[in-house]
């Protein structure tokens, strides 16, 4: 049970990190403020470090990880493009990113509760990812 929950939690973290990086990549070309761009770039780097860590652990379990849900990814892409087409601004991007962070935190907390038998290493990764998302959300509030 521990191994199964550990793999499942790591897979959800893997999908979440990929979704976060994809979202940041999608909006970065539109960011005008240098500080806002730096915050997003720093978060992306932190996510990529966690992604490597998650990938190593999943390989130890002979698992390929998980891609983000294609429907969620598609809906996110459409929402981003529609909102940016209506009003391309840092405020719009901050709003989109804040929503994404909140959804990520909510999902990761749900998975932490669902896979409570997961090992402490994978739980720590999920908690660090949650903290990264919460920090980004807080840091970009001034751009809303």
Buried (B, 14 or more C-beta within 10 A) or exposed (E): EEEEBBBBBBBBBBBBBBBBBBBBEBBBEBBEBEEBBEBBEBBBEBBBEBBEBBBEBBEEEEBEBBEBEEEEBEEBEEEBEEBBEEEEBBEBBBBBBBBBBEBBBEBBEEBBEEBEEBBEEBBEBBBBBBEBBBBBBEBBEEBE
